[in-house]
Amino acid sequence: MPQEPKKRHSRQRQGKRRAAIRLKSKDGVSCPNCNAIITSHTLCRICGYYDGKKIVSPKIKEKEKSSK
């Protein structure tokens, strides 16, 4: 049989334990090419550069494409 807790923990103690378990937001860095805020070690979605090299060309929105 599994063991049961010997004594009940108070709500305050429970809250202190759960306060340490929280989600941390990801810090953003600025893209060296276009200065947009991106996650580190990822391709920039705006300009398509990674580590100073162009990897992909940025997608043109359909609205802008149809107006030209």
MOPAC internal coordinates of N, CA, C and O (Angstrom, degrees):
PM7 1SCF
backbone

  N    0.0000 0     0.00 0     0.00 0    0    0    0
  C    1.4443 1     0.00 0     0.00 0    1    0    0
  C    1.5258 1   109.34 1     0.00 0    2    1    0
  O    1.2310 1   120.64 1   -38.72 1    3    2    1
  N    1.3209 1   116.38 1   141.28 1    3    2    1
  C    1.4615 1   118.58 1   179.16 1    5    3    2
  C    1.5234 1   110.97 1   -71.42 1    6    5    3
  O    1.2310 1   121.91 1   -28.17 1    7    6    5
  N    1.3188 1   113.96 1   151.83 1    7    6    5
  C    1.4527 1   118.42 1  -179.90 1    9    7    6
  C    1.5142 1   110.24 1   -77.66 1   10    9    7
  O    1.2310 1   121.36 1   -29.71 1   11   10    9
  N    1.2953 1   115.01 1   150.29 1   11   10    9
  C    1.4542 1   122.32 1   177.27 1   13   11   10
  C    1.5248 1   108.48 1  -107.62 1   14   13   11
  O    1.2310 1   119.85 1   -24.65 1   15   14   13
  N    1.3392 1   117.90 1   155.35 1   15   14   13
  C    1.4620 1   119.06 1   177.33 1   17   15   14
  C    1.5219 1   111.22 1   -61.76 1   18   17   15
  O    1.2310 1   120.81 1   -38.98 1   19   18   17
  N    1.3363 1   116.06 1   141.02 1   19   18   17
  C    1.4666 1   120.05 1  -178.27 1   21   19   18
  C    1.5239 1   111.36 1   -69.91 1   22   21   19
  O    1.2310 1   120.64 1   135.86 1   23   22   21
  N    1.3533 1   116.38 1   -44.14 1   23   22   21
  C    1.4617 1   119.95 1  -178.96 1   25   23   22
  C    1.5186 1   109.00 1  -135.13 1   26   25   23
  O    1.2310 1   121.48 1   -22.77 1   27   26   25
  N    1.2990 1   114.78 1   157.23 1   27   26   25
  C    1.4538 1   120.60 1   178.91 1   29   27   26
  C    1.5331 1   109.60 1   -79.27 1   30   29   27
  O    1.2310 1   120.85 1   -39.76 1   31   30   29
  N    1.3311 1   115.97 1   140.24 1   31   30   29
  C    1.4595 1   121.12 1   175.80 1   33   31   30
  C    1.5250 1   108.16 1   -92.91 1   34   33   31
  O    1.2310 1   121.02 1   -37.67 1   35   34   33
  N    1.3108 1   115.65 1   142.33 1   35   34   33
  C    1.4659 1   120.28 1  -178.43 1   37   35   34
  C    1.5281 1   110.82 1   -71.34 1   38   37   35
  O    1.2310 1   120.83 1   -15.29 1   39   38   37
  N    1.3202 1   116.02 1   164.71 1   39   38   37
  C    1.4649 1   121.05 1   178.89 1   41   39   38
  C    1.5251 1   110.72 1   -64.25 1   42   41   39
  O    1.2310 1   120.85 1   145.30 1   43   42   41
  N    1.3331 1   115.99 1   -34.70 1   43   42   41
  C    1.4571 1   119.62 1   179.51 1   45   43   42
  C    1.5258 1   110.46 1   -64.60 1   46   45   43
  O    1.2310 1   120.42 1   135.94 1   47   46   45
  N    1.3163 1   116.81 1   -44.06 1   47   46   45
  C    1.4675 1   120.81 1   179.67 1   49   47   46
  C    1.5276 1   110.46 1   -66.62 1   50   49   47
  O    1.2310 1   120.82 1   142.01 1   51   50   49
  N    1.3122 1   116.03 1   -37.99 1   51   50   49
  C    1.4635 1   121.22 1   177.40 1   53   51   50
  C    1.5292 1   110.25 1   -63.72 1   54   53   51
  O    1.2310 1   120.63 1   138.18 1   55   54   53
  N    1.3434 1   116.40 1   -41.82 1   55   54   53
  C    1.4552 1   121.11 1   179.39 1   57   55   54
  C    1.5164 1   112.30 1   -66.52 1   58   57   55
  O    1.2310 1   120.27 1   142.32 1   59   58   57
  N    1.3254 1   117.09 1   -37.68 1   59   58   57
  C    1.4647 1   120.95 1   177.64 1   61   59   58
  C    1.5252 1   110.70 1   -63.71 1   62   61   59
  O    1.2310 1   120.67 1   139.92 1   63   62   61
  N    1.3032 1   116.33 1   -40.08 1   63   62   61
  C    1.4667 1   120.61 1   179.29 1   65   63   62
  C    1.5268 1   110.45 1   -66.79 1   66   65   63
  O    1.2310 1   120.35 1   137.00 1   67   66   65
  N    1.3181 1   116.93 1   -43.00 1   67   66   65
  C    1.4625 1   120.68 1  -177.44 1   69   67   66
  C    1.5294 1   112.62 1   -74.90 1   70   69   67
  O    1.2310 1   120.42 1   158.47 1   71   70   69
  N    1.3431 1   116.79 1   -21.53 1   71   70   69
  C    1.4619 1   119.96 1   179.97 1   73   71   70
  C    1.5229 1   111.04 1   -66.67 1   74   73   71
  O    1.2310 1   120.43 1   150.62 1   75   74   73
  N    1.3183 1   116.79 1   -29.38 1   75   74   73
  C    1.4605 1   120.61 1  -179.42 1   77   75   74
  C    1.5262 1   111.45 1   -76.61 1   78   77   75
  O    1.2310 1   120.61 1   158.74 1   79   78   77
  N    1.3204 1   116.44 1   -21.26 1   79   78   77
  C    1.4639 1   120.71 1  -178.92 1   81   79   78
  C    1.5258 1   107.14 1   -97.25 1   82   81   79
  O    1.2310 1   120.20 1   -90.43 1   83   82   81
  N    1.3052 1   117.22 1    89.57 1   83   82   81
  C    1.4561 1   120.30 1  -178.72 1   85   83   82
  C    1.5176 1   109.34 1  -135.33 1   86   85   83
  O    1.2310 1   121.08 1   -22.99 1   87   86   85
  N    1.2942 1   115.54 1   157.01 1   87   86   85
  C    1.4538 1   120.62 1   179.52 1   89   87   86
  C    1.5215 1   109.36 1   -77.89 1   90   89   87
  O    1.2310 1   121.23 1   -41.00 1   91   90   89
  N    1.3141 1   115.26 1   139.00 1   91   90   89
  C    1.4514 1   120.21 1   177.51 1   93   91   90
  C    1.5169 1   108.22 1  -107.57 1   94   93   91
  O    1.2310 1   121.03 1   -44.35 1   95   94   93
  N    1.3102 1   115.63 1   135.65 1   95   94   93
  C    1.4555 1   119.44 1   179.31 1   97   95   94
  C    1.5237 1   109.57 1   -75.69 1   98   97   95
  O    1.2310 1   120.96 1   -32.78 1   99   98   97
  N    1.3165 1   115.76 1   147.22 1   99   98   97
  C    1.4496 1   120.62 1   178.99 1  101   99   98
  C    1.5240 1   108.94 1   -76.19 1  102  101   99
  O    1.2310 1   121.17 1   -45.98 1  103  102  101
  N    1.3085 1   115.37 1   134.02 1  103  102  101
  C    1.4585 1   119.59 1   178.39 1  105  103  102
  C    1.5140 1   109.76 1   -80.41 1  106  105  103
  O    1.2310 1   120.82 1   -41.38 1  107  106  105
  N    1.2997 1   116.03 1   138.62 1  107  106  105
  C    1.4523 1   121.12 1   179.24 1  109  107  106
  C    1.5182 1   110.78 1   -99.61 1  110  109  107
  O    1.2310 1   121.05 1   -28.66 1  111  110  109
  N    1.3109 1   115.61 1   151.34 1  111  110  109
  C    1.4592 1   122.10 1   175.16 1  113  111  110
  C    1.5241 1   107.58 1  -121.15 1  114  113  111
  O    1.2310 1   120.77 1   -20.11 1  115  114  113
  N    1.3060 1   116.14 1   159.89 1  115  114  113
  C    1.4649 1   118.39 1  -179.79 1  117  115  114
  C    1.5225 1   109.76 1   -88.15 1  118  117  115
  O    1.2310 1   120.92 1   -39.04 1  119  118  117
  N    1.3069 1   115.84 1   140.96 1  119  118  117
  C    1.4656 1   122.29 1   177.57 1  121  119  118
  C    1.5283 1   107.66 1   -70.16 1  122  121  119
  O    1.2310 1   119.65 1   -50.72 1  123  122  121
  N    1.3367 1   118.28 1   129.28 1  123  122  121
  C    1.4695 1   119.21 1  -178.96 1  125  123  122
  C    1.5269 1   113.14 1   -67.57 1  126  125  123
  O    1.2310 1   119.97 1   160.84 1  127  126  125
  N    1.3312 1   117.66 1   -19.16 1  127  126  125
  C    1.4618 1   120.69 1  -178.05 1  129  127  126
  C    1.5269 1   112.29 1   -87.88 1  130  129  127
  O    1.2310 1   120.41 1   130.60 1  131  130  129
  N    1.3505 1   116.82 1   -49.40 1  131  130  129
  C    1.4713 1   119.55 1  -174.82 1  133  131  130
  C    1.5308 1   113.67 1  -117.39 1  134  133  131
  O    1.2310 1   119.70 1   179.98 1  135  134  133
  N    1.3300 1   118.18 1    -0.02 1  135  134  133
  C    1.4652 1   124.90 1   179.33 1  137  135  134
  C    1.5273 1   113.89 1    62.07 1  138  137  135
  O    1.2310 1   119.59 1  -155.56 1  139  138  137
  N    1.3247 1   118.39 1    24.44 1  139  138  137
  C    1.4631 1   121.76 1   174.67 1  141  139  138
  C    1.5307 1   108.36 1   -82.29 1  142  141  139
  O    1.2310 1   120.20 1   -25.96 1  143  142  141
  N    1.3201 1   117.22 1   154.04 1  143  142  141
  C    1.4597 1   121.29 1   178.59 1  145  143  142
  C    1.5270 1   108.20 1   -82.88 1  146  145  143
  O    1.2310 1   120.82 1   -57.65 1  147  146  145
  N    1.3517 1   116.03 1   122.35 1  147  146  145
  C    1.4699 1   122.32 1   179.75 1  149  147  146
  C    1.5146 1   108.89 1  -134.38 1  150  149  147
  O    1.2310 1   120.06 1   -13.33 1  151  150  149
  N    1.3161 1   117.48 1   166.67 1  151  150  149
  C    1.4579 1   120.91 1   172.92 1  153  151  150
  C    1.5177 1   108.58 1   -76.79 1  154  153  151
  O    1.2310 1   120.79 1   -32.26 1  155  154  153
  N    1.3192 1   116.10 1   147.74 1  155  154  153
  C    1.4539 1   119.12 1  -177.13 1  157  155  154
  C    1.5301 1   110.91 1   -68.01 1  158  157  155
  O    1.2310 1   120.63 1   -29.39 1  159  158  157
  N    1.3095 1   116.40 1   150.61 1  159  158  157
  C    1.4621 1   125.20 1   178.15 1  161  159  158
  C    1.5229 1   112.83 1    61.69 1  162  161  159
  O    1.2310 1   120.25 1  -148.14 1  163  162  161
  N    1.3223 1   117.12 1    31.86 1  163  162  161
  C    1.4621 1   120.71 1   176.75 1  165  163  162
  C    1.5239 1   109.61 1  -132.09 1  166  165  163
  O    1.2310 1   121.24 1   -18.38 1  167  166  165
  N    1.3017 1   115.23 1   161.62 1  167  166  165
  C    1.4530 1   122.71 1   177.79 1  169  167  166
  C    1.5232 1   109.18 1   -72.30 1  170  169  167
  O    1.2310 1   120.32 1   -40.66 1  171  170  169
  N    1.3249 1   117.00 1   139.34 1  171  170  169
  C    1.4625 1   121.03 1   177.77 1  173  171  170
  C    1.5241 1   108.01 1   -74.57 1  174  173  171
  O    1.2310 1   120.55 1   -54.43 1  175  174  173
  N    1.3181 1   116.56 1   125.57 1  175  174  173
  C    1.4646 1   120.75 1  -178.87 1  177  175  174
  C    1.5099 1   112.62 1   -75.13 1  178  177  175
  O    1.2310 1   120.05 1   159.45 1  179  178  177
  N    1.3149 1   117.52 1   -20.55 1  179  178  177
  C    1.4528 1   120.71 1  -176.37 1  181  179  178
  C    1.5243 1   111.57 1   -83.83 1  182  181  179
  O    1.2310 1   120.56 1   129.99 1  183  182  181
  N    1.3415 1   116.54 1   -50.01 1  183  182  181
  C    1.4660 1   118.62 1  -175.55 1  185  183  182
  C    1.5243 1   113.34 1  -104.97 1  186  185  183
  O    1.2310 1   119.29 1   162.05 1  187  186  185
  N    1.3431 1   118.96 1   -17.95 1  187  186  185
  C    1.4644 1   121.52 1   177.56 1  189  187  186
  C    1.5130 1   114.49 1    84.02 1  190  189  187
  O    1.2310 1   119.81 1  -164.90 1  191  190  189
  N    1.3385 1   117.97 1    15.10 1  191  190  189
  C    1.4601 1   121.26 1  -179.62 1  193  191  190
  C    1.5227 1   110.66 1   -98.47 1  194  193  191
  O    1.2310 1   121.10 1   -31.50 1  195  194  193
  N    1.3449 1   115.50 1   148.50 1  195  194  193
  C    1.4570 1   122.34 1   172.94 1  197  195  194
  C    1.5212 1   107.36 1  -144.15 1  198  197  195
  O    1.2310 1   120.35 1   -54.96 1  199  198  197
  N    1.3143 1   116.93 1   125.04 1  199  198  197
  C    1.4576 1   123.28 1   178.35 1  201  199  198
  C    1.5313 1   111.57 1    58.27 1  202  201  199
  O    1.2310 1   120.51 1  -143.15 1  203  202  201
  N    1.3356 1   116.63 1    36.85 1  203  202  201
  C    1.4512 1   121.59 1   177.41 1  205  203  202
  C    1.5140 1   115.00 1    78.93 1  206  205  203
  O    1.2310 1   120.04 1  -174.36 1  207  206  205
  N    1.3305 1   117.52 1     5.64 1  207  206  205
  C    1.4682 1   121.43 1  -179.06 1  209  207  206
  C    1.5191 1   109.40 1  -120.16 1  210  209  207
  O    1.2310 1   120.58 1   -38.87 1  211  210  209
  N    1.3311 1   116.51 1   141.13 1  211  210  209
  C    1.4560 1   120.06 1   178.13 1  213  211  210
  C    1.5202 1   108.52 1   -79.34 1  214  213  211
  O    1.2310 1   120.43 1   -59.84 1  215  214  213
  N    1.3040 1   116.78 1   120.16 1  215  214  213
  C    1.4607 1   122.50 1  -177.79 1  217  215  214
  C    1.5190 1   110.55 1   -98.75 1  218  217  215
  O    1.2310 1   120.33 1   128.61 1  219  218  217
  N    1.3174 1   116.97 1   -51.39 1  219  218  217
  C    1.4663 1   122.01 1   179.13 1  221  219  218
  C    1.5161 1   108.65 1  -132.59 1  222  221  219
  O    1.2310 1   121.04 1   -25.00 1  223  222  221
  N    1.3139 1   115.61 1   155.00 1  223  222  221
  C    1.4560 1   118.85 1   174.63 1  225  223  222
  C    1.5246 1   108.10 1   -84.76 1  226  225  223
  O    1.2310 1   119.81 1   -38.73 1  227  226  225
  N    1.3329 1   117.96 1   141.27 1  227  226  225
  C    1.4692 1   119.91 1  -178.39 1  229  227  226
  C    1.5176 1   111.30 1   -66.24 1  230  229  227
  O    1.2310 1   121.22 1   -34.04 1  231  230  229
  N    1.3186 1   115.28 1   145.96 1  231  230  229
  C    1.4640 1   120.68 1  -179.51 1  233  231  230
  C    1.5173 1   109.97 1   -75.04 1  234  233  231
  O    1.2310 1   120.56 1   -43.83 1  235  234  233
  N    1.3260 1   116.53 1   136.17 1  235  234  233
  C    1.4579 1   122.19 1   175.94 1  237  235  234
  C    1.5204 1   107.13 1   -90.51 1  238  237  235
  O    1.2310 1   120.71 1   -48.25 1  239  238  237
  N    1.3109 1   116.26 1   131.75 1  239  238  237
  C    1.4584 1   120.05 1  -178.68 1  241  239  238
  C    1.5220 1   109.29 1   -65.84 1  242  241  239
  O    1.2310 1   120.65 1   -31.47 1  243  242  241
  N    1.3418 1   116.36 1   148.53 1  243  242  241
  C    1.4389 1   121.57 1  -176.91 1  245  243  242
  C    1.5274 1   112.76 1   -63.22 1  246  245  243
  O    1.2310 1   120.02 1   147.34 1  247  246  245
  N    1.3262 1   117.56 1   -32.66 1  247  246  245
  C    1.4542 1   120.92 1   179.66 1  249  247  246
  C    1.5276 1   110.42 1   -65.52 1  250  249  247
  O    1.2310 1   120.91 1   136.13 1  251  250  249
  N    1.3381 1   115.87 1   -43.87 1  251  250  249
  C    1.4628 1   119.06 1   179.01 1  253  251  250
  C    1.5244 1   110.61 1   -67.71 1  254  253  251
  O    1.2310 1   120.39 1   144.28 1  255  254  253
  N    1.3295 1   116.86 1   -35.72 1  255  254  253
  C    1.4493 1   121.71 1  -178.15 1  257  255  254
  C    1.5319 1   111.67 1   -67.02 1  258  257  255
  O    1.2310 1   120.35 1   139.31 1  259  258  257
  N    1.3284 1   116.94 1   -40.69 1  259  258  257
  C    1.4594 1   120.87 1  -178.05 1  261  259  258
  C    1.5347 1   112.18 1   -75.00 1  262  261  259
  O    1.2310 1   120.14 1   153.64 1  263  262  261
  N    1.3377 1   117.34 1   -26.36 1  263  262  261
  C    1.4549 1   119.66 1  -179.10 1  265  263  262
  C    1.5184 1   112.45 1   -76.67 1  266  265  263
  O    1.2310 1   119.66 1   159.72 1  267  266  265
  N    1.3364 1   118.26 1   -20.28 1  267  266  265
  C    1.4769 1   121.39 1  -179.84 1  269  267  266
  C    1.4870 1   112.94 1   -82.57 1  270  269  267
  O    1.2310 1   120.10 1   180.00 1  271  270  269

